[in-house]
Amino acid sequence: MIDRTRPLWHTPPVDSITEQDIAHALDVLGLTHPFTVEDLERAKRVQLYTWTPSRYAGLTNNPSQYTQEFRKAEEMTKTVEAAYALISTVFIPDDSDQ
């Protein structure tokens, strides 16, 4: 279950990333250990497709319900992007360090 009470799109600095942050990011992306870079990329694509705000355009004739769903999708899109950035930072080695 995704914890919507704690926004993830404000990715903390690398020095202050906790195990809880990593677990939350993995939960958002629907990943478990072990995973590959391809699994990470696929999870990001699937979640972004699921939460694309434009998918909610024709689902209802009620403007307030549409606005609510659209904002939720925007928030989840930011959360998925931040989760991907955090997991990439922690688990994918940076080639420029070599």
Buried (B, 14 or more C-beta within 10 A) or exposed (E): EBEEEEEBBEBEEEEEBEEEBBEBBBBBBBBEEEBEEEBBEBBBEEBBEEBBBEEBEEEEEEEEEBEEBBEBBBBBBBBBBBBBBBBBBEBEEEEEEE
